Amino acid sequence: FGRKEGKPKLKARVEAALAMVHMDHASAKYPHEISGGMKQRIGIARAFAMEPKILLMDEPFGALDALTRAALQDELNGVMAKTGATVVMVTHDVDEAVLLSDRIVMMTNGPAATIGEVLSVDLPRPRERLALAHDPHYHDLRSQVLEFLYSRQMRPKEAA
């Protein structure tokens, strides 16, 4: 964007991206002055500032504590709703997959992994984490993922 947009427009783009992940208060801070969770939010803001149609994320919340992880998952849900971007995320967290996804593509084991099963997540949006904790359909979807992972992948001969 640097060649197409002037400094005022670039500054506005950065400020909008920081506000989207609730980091506008830290715009003047240096990297060593912010926490790991704040750095993760900055990474998400950086990605969305590019206005991608598709965003690829590989375990974006993997190194975070549970509360920060939950907060960033909720923020990502909000950002996806605002921008309409498609997010393709790799995660090993079953709850994260069901909470954030419209479709879960479960892979088979091994170096020659293939698509094992695709699960449509038809939970209504916006999704409220606490409400889902009591939603039987959420628990059914979660159970389907766990069954694929444990019954069909860890002990495939027994499941056959």
FENDA-V874441 format. One record per pair of residues at least 6 apart in sequence whose C-alpha atoms are under 7 Angstrom apart, sorted by sequence separation. I is the first residue (numbers start at 1). J is the second residue. D is the distance in Angstrom with one decimal. If there is no record, write none. Layout:
# FENDA-V874441
<<I	J	D> <I	J	D>>
This chain:
# FENDA-V874441
<<18	24	4.8> <91	97	6.8> <107	113	6.1> <108	114	5.4> <132	138	6.1> <97	104	6.7> <107	114	5.6> <108	115	6.2> <152	159	5.5> <61	69	5.7> <107	115	4.6> <108	116	5.1> <151	159	5.9> <15	24	6.4> <106	115	6.1> <107	116	4.9> <105	115	6.7> <106	116	5.5> <106	117	5.3> <105	117	6.1> <106	118	6.1> <105	118	4.5> <104	118	5.6> <105	119	6.5> <103	118	6.8> <104	119	5.1> <103	119	5.6> <104	120	6.5> <103	120	4.5> <102	120	6.0> <103	121	5.4> <102	121	4.7> <21	41	6.0> <101	121	6.4> <102	122	6.5> <77	100	6.6> <98	121	6.8> <21	45	6.3> <18	45	5.8> <37	64	6.6> <17	45	5.0> <17	48	6.6> <37	68	6.2> <54	85	5.8> <55	86	6.2> <56	87	6.0> <57	88	6.2> <58	89	5.7> <59	90	5.5> <17	49	5.4> <53	85	5.0> <54	86	4.7> <55	87	4.7> <56	88	4.9> <57	89	4.6> <58	90	4.8> <59	91	5.1> <52	85	6.7> <53	86	6.1> <54	87	5.7> <55	88	6.1> <56	89	5.9> <57	90	6.3> <58	91	6.8> <14	49	6.6> <13	49	6.4> <98	142	6.5> <109	153	6.6> <108	153	6.7> <95	142	6.9> <94	142	6.7> <94	145	6.9> <21	75	6.3> <20	79	6.6>>
